[in-house]
Amino acid sequence: MPDGTTEADEVPDPARVAFELSGRLVLAGRYEEALTATDGAAGLYRARIADARTGRLEALGAAASLAYVLVFRCEALSKLGRWEECLRTASGAVALSRSQQADAPFAAPLGATLMGLATALWGLGRPQEALAMARESVGLNRRLARADAAYRPQLAHALSLLGVVLSRLGLHAEALKVTKESVALYRRLTSADPAAHALGLAQAVNNLARRRSARGQGRRALRSAQEAVTLYRQLARANPAVHRRDLAMALGNLARTHFGREASLAAAEESVALLEDLDQGDSRVHGALLADALSVLAAALADLGRLREAAEVTTRALAMMREQAAINPVARRGDLALALAFHARVRAEAGTDLAEGLAAATEAVGLMRELAAEVPQMYASSLAEVRALEDRLRALTPPPGAE
């Protein structure tokens, strides 16, 4: 620095300040504010890139920063359920990164923007396209991490995302393998810097519980689910505004492992209570999660033979899922079909409201038929189960006019 100046005399770079603010707001769960901040940061970086006085290396650095700002923006949009905007933002970020891919600063932004695009495609119900982006991101981040350990966190995150997409496409063995790799990598990162990587580890362990459950590894799934709840409780104590939502999701996952009927019910009830409180603040962000948590609660009640209570809960869960499906019909078809099927199953088991249950099962069959035609490996077995449920309810339901 020039003689006579001090570090305190330096003027902060406004673009960098806006960049760092964007990231902090996303991490803090202040998504609407994050959108405003990313708008400001993106405008500053675009102006710098367009300025004829900007040198090539400075322009490349500004473009790389812009790509990351767009990733922050996509993250905020996804949390707000604004998936179409998220897709446009992520697509622009990937296009920007690909246009500069030959330059060294762009290898890492491309890996990050591909994850954002995979998330957006996933949220819009386009899992096959999401899978291609997630695989490309993992491949790129793996190469980066081999060359520089600083990119290991980005690789761990990409692996975890890939596992989610693979699992939902029915590729459970591969999903478990990459999720295990993600968890192992996060454990090493956390041992070196717990504060920086605790959230990533919690997310990966929670995903591992789901992957193990899908492979029929019940005891291991339970251990992972319990560890995830413990990790999220610690995070929620430190930052409840952000991590209560994460804790609620982990509790729902724990309840699904059926580690004891009363214990499962307690976990499901706590999950619902957390999300009900959050939903009062912003149903756009938390509505779909609450609908799913209610379905888990209904299942726990049904397992205890409390079928009338379960039926009441499925009615509420189904109504909420219909609201979410109206907002995002393509992506929520599978969730709506499952909510309808469970609504119908509880009525079949309780022997009440059979006509209503039959109507729900028939609607679920229609949705599942569409989904199975598009992604058979993901929905073919579910379609068979729902058809069997529909046949069962048809046999139980008296014909119209019968006493």
N, C-alpha and C positions, 0 to 999 in steps of 0.2 A: 504494500500500500504506500501511497506517496508520503513524503516527509511531512510532519505536522498534523497528521490525521490519526485518529484512533478508530478502533473497531466500532465504537459507539457512534462515531460520526458518519459511518456508512449508511446510505439510504437503502432500506430493504427493497428487494425486487418485488414489485406489486404482483407480478404474475406468480412468482414463487409463493408469496404470502397467500394468494387466492387458491393456489394448488394445495398447499398444506391445510388450509381451512376446509376445503372440499373433502379431503380424506378424513379429517377429524370429525366432521359432521356426519359422514356416513357411518363411521365407527361408533358414534354416539347415538345412532338411530334417529337423528334429526333430519329426516329425508327431504322434507319440503325445503328446509333451509339449505340443505346440500344442493338441491337443484338450482337455487339462486346463486350459490357460490360457484358451482360448476359453469353456469352461464357466464359469470364474470371472468373466471379463469380462462375458459375457452376463447372468449372474445379477445383477451389480452394476448394469448399465444397466437391466435390467428392473425392479429394485427402485426405481431413481431415477425411472423413468417412472411407476410405480404410486404413488409417494409424493405425497399430496395437497398437500404443501408445495412441490413442484417447480413452478416457473413454466412458462408455455407455451413460451417460447423455450428454456429449459433442457431441457424434456422433448423438444422437437423435436431438439435437439442430441444428447441421449442416444439417441433412436431412430435418428438417422442413424449414430451410432457403433455401435449394436447391429447395424445392417444390415451394416456393414463387418466387424464381428466374425464374423458368420455367413458372410460371403464367405471370411474366413480359414479358418473351420472346414470349409467345403465344399472348399476347396483341399487341406487336410490329409486329409480323408476320401477325396478322389479319388486322391491319391497312395498311400493305403493300400488302394485297390481297393474301398472300402466305398461303392459307387455308390448303393445304395438310400438309405442315410443321407444321402449328399451331396444326393440329389434332394429329400428331405424338408427338409433344411436350406436349400437354395437356394430351394425353393418358399416356405418361410416368410419368407425374406429379401425375395423379390420382393413377396409379399403385404404385408409391412410397408411397403416402399418405395412401392408403389402406393397404399396407404391414406393416405399423406402427400404424394402426388405434387404437389399444388398448392402446397405450401410450398417455398420456395427451397432449404433444406438438403437436400431429397430428390431433386433432379434427378440429382446425381452418384451417390449410393448406388444409385438405380434402375439407372443404366447399369452399375454394377459388379455388382449382384445378377443382372441379366439375363445377364451373361457367365457367372456361376457356374451359373445354371440351364441355359444352353446347354451348358456343359461336362458337367453331370450327365446331361442328356438324351442327349448324344452318347455318353457312357460306357455308357449303358444300351441303346445300339442304337436310338435314336429320332431319326435324323438330320433328318427333315423338321421335327419340333418344335424341334430344336436350331437349325435354320436360321432359323426365325421369330424365336426369341429373339435370335440373333446379329445379325440384320438390325435388329431394334428397338434393340438396344444400340448398334450403329454409328450409327444415325440420331440417337439421343439424345446420344451422346458427340460427334458431329460438331457438333451445335448448341452444346453446352457449350464445345467447343474454339474455336469461332468467337468466342464471347463472352469467353473467358478462356483464355490460353495454358497455364495450369496444368493444364488437362484434356487436353492433347495426348498425354501418356503413356497415359492411359486409352483414348483414341481409337486410338492405335497398336496397343495390345493387342487391342482389339475387332476391328480390321481384320484382324489376324493370325489370330485365332480364326475369323472369318467365312471367310477364305480356306481354312482347313482343312476346314470343314464343306462349303463349296461344292465343293471338289475331290473329297471322298469321295462326293458326290452326282453326280459326273460333269460338273459345271458348270465346266470347266477354264478357259475364257477369262475368266470373271468372277473366278474364284479367283485367277488370275494378276494381274489388274488390281488387286484390293484388297490383295493381298500386296505388290505393288510400292509401293503407296501407304504401306503400313505400314512397309516398309523405308526409304523416303525420309524419312518422319517420324521414325523412330528415328535415322537418320543425323544429322538436324538436332539432335535432342535430345542425342545422344551427343557431338556437337561442342561443345555447351555444358556438358555435365556427364557425362563418360565413366563415372565410377564408378556413377552412378545408373541409367544406361540401357544399359550394356554387355550385360547379360543379355537385355534385350528385343530389342536389335539382333541378337544371336546367334540367338535363337529365330526372329526374322522372316527372317533370311538363310537359315537352315536350311530354313524353310518355303518360301522362294522357290526354293531348289534343287529341292525336290519339285514345285512348281508348274511350273517351267520344264521339268523332265523330262517331266511329263505332257503338255506341249504340244509335245514333240519338239525342244526347244531344248537339245540335248546339250551343246554347248560352254559356253553360258551357265549351264546347270545345274551343270556341273563347276566353273566359277569360283565360283559361289555356295556349293557344297558345300565347296570348299577354304577359302573365307573363313570359313564357319561353324566348321569344325574348328579353324582358327587362333584364332578368337575364344573358342571353348570351351576350348582348351588354356590360354589365358591365364587364364580364369576358374577352371579346375581347379587350376592352380598356386597360385592365391590361396586357394581354398577347395575342396580335393579332396573333402571329405565330401559336399558338395552337388553339385558340377559334374562329377564323374566320370561319373555317369549321363548327364548332358547330352552330354558328350564322346562317350560310347559310342554314343548315338543319332546324333550327327553323323557319326561314323566309319562307321556302318552306312549312312547316307544317301550318304556319299561312295563307299562300295563299290558301291552300286547304280548309280552313274553309269557304271560300266565304263570307267574312265579308263586302263585297262591291266590285263591279267589278273593279273599278279603284284602290282601295286600295289593292286588291288581286294582280292585275297586278304589282303594285309598289313593293310589297313584293317579287313576283316571279322574277322580274327583278333584284332586289338587290341580291337575292339568286344566280342567274345565274352569275352576275358580280363577286361576291366573289369567286365562284367556278371556273370560267374561269381563274381568276388570280392565284388561287392555282393550277389549272390543268397544267398551264405552267411550274410549278416547278416539279410536279410528277403526271403524268396521272394515274399511277398504283394505287395511293392512292385515287385520287379524281375523276377518270373518271366515275365510276358508279354513284356517287352522282351528277355529272354534267349532265349526261344523264337523271337522274330522275328529276332534277331541270328544265331541258329544257322541259320535258313533262308537268310539272306544269305550266311553262310559256305558252306553247301552249294552255293549257286548259283555262288559264286566257284570252288569246287573243281570243279564240273561244267564250268565254262567252260574250265578247264585240262585237261579230260579225265580227272580223277581221280575217276571215277564211283563206285568202290567206297567211297572215303572219303566222298564226298558222300552216298552211300546210308546210311552209318552215322550221319552227322550229321542227315539228315532223320528217321531213326528217333527220335533223341533229341529233335529239335525237335517232332515230332508228339506224342510222349508228353507233353512239357511243355505244348503247346498244348491237349491234351485236359484236362489239369489246370486250366488257366485257363478253358476253356470250361465245366467243371463248376462253377466258382465264379460265372461270369457268362455263362450260356449264350446269352442273346439277343445281347449285344454282341459276343461272341467267335465267332459263327457264321461270319462272313466270314473271320476270321483262320484258323479251323480248316479251312474249305473250301480256302483257299489252301495251307495246310500239307499237307493231304491231296493236293491236286493236284500239288504239287511232289514230294512223296514218291513219287507214282505216276510222274511224268515221269522222274525219275532212274532208276527201275527199267526203264522202257521204253527209255531210252537205253543203259543198261548191259546190257540183255537178261538180267537176273537177277531172281529173286523176282517173276516176272511175275504170278502169281496174287495175291500180296499187293498188287502195284501196281494190278491190276484192281479189287480190293476197295476200295482207297483211292480210286480214281477214281470208282467207283460211289457211294461215300459222299459224295464231294465234289459230284457231280452233284445228289444229293438236297438237299444244303444250298444249293447255288447256285440250284436251282429255286425254293426257298422265298424266297430273297433277291431273285431277279429278279422274282418276282411282287409283292414289296413295293416295291422300288426298281429298276425296270427300267433306268433310265439309268445306274445304278451297276453292275449285275451282269449285264445281258443279254449283253454281249460275253464276259465271263468264263465264263458258262454255256456259250456256244457252244464256247469253247476247251476246256473240261473235257469236254464231250460228245465232241469230236473225239479227245481223249486216251483217253477210255474206249473208243471204237470201235477205236482203234489197239491198245490193250492187249488187247482182246477178240480181235482178229485174231492177235496174237502169242502169246496164252496157249493152250497145248494143252488140249483138253477133258479133264475128269476121267478118269483111268484110262489116258490115252494115254501112250505112252513118249516 
